[in-house]
Structure formats: C-alpha cells, structure tokens
Amino acid sequence: MKFSIVGMGRVGSAIAFAATMEPIVSELWLLNRSVAKAEGMRWT
C-alpha cells in the first residue's frame, strides 16, 4: 500500500514512524513546506 503524510510536525512524524513498523506499507511519501523537516535529521 502506498502511504503519504502531509506535514512533518510531531503528529506527522509519529504517524510516519508507526507506518514504517507495519509490513503493509510499501511506499511512504513525506510532504512538508520545509525540505529539512521532511528529510529528517541526518546522522553522519
């Protein structure tokens, strides 16, 4: 199942995390006004 989330605030990021735990989600799209917030924190 394809899944998209608009808005990556606290609620959107929690839903995105929960969606990755379910094996039925095959594709996840994250949309936000800020690219940095949609990409998330990068650990290098």
C-alpha positions as CSV (number, residue, x, y, z in Angstrom):
1,M,0.0,0.0,0.0
2,K,1.3,3.5,-0.8
3,F,1.0,6.0,2.0
4,S,1.5,9.7,2.1
5,I,1.7,12.2,5.0
6,V,1.3,15.9,4.6
7,G,3.0,17.8,7.5
8,M,6.0,16.5,9.3
9,G,5.4,18.0,12.7
10,R,5.1,16.0,15.9
11,V,2.0,14.1,14.8
12,G,3.1,13.6,11.2
13,S,6.5,12.2,12.2
14,A,4.9,9.9,14.8
15,I,2.5,8.6,12.1
16,A,5.4,8.1,9.7
17,F,7.3,6.1,12.3
18,A,4.3,3.9,13.1
19,A,3.7,3.4,9.3
20,T,7.2,2.0,8.9
21,M,6.5,-0.6,11.5
22,E,3.6,-2.1,9.5
23,P,4.6,-4.6,6.8
24,I,1.6,-3.5,4.6
25,V,3.2,-0.1,3.8
26,S,5.3,-0.5,0.6
27,E,5.9,3.2,-0.2
28,L,5.9,6.2,2.1
29,W,5.8,9.8,0.9
30,L,6.5,12.7,3.3
31,L,5.5,16.2,2.3
32,N,6.2,19.4,4.2
33,R,6.9,23.1,3.5
34,S,10.4,22.7,4.9
35,V,12.6,20.3,3.0
36,A,14.8,19.8,6.0
37,K,11.9,18.7,8.2
38,A,10.7,16.3,5.6
39,E,14.1,14.7,5.2
40,G,14.6,14.5,8.9
41,M,17.8,14.7,10.9
42,R,20.9,13.2,9.3
43,W,23.5,11.4,11.4
44,T,26.9,11.3,9.8
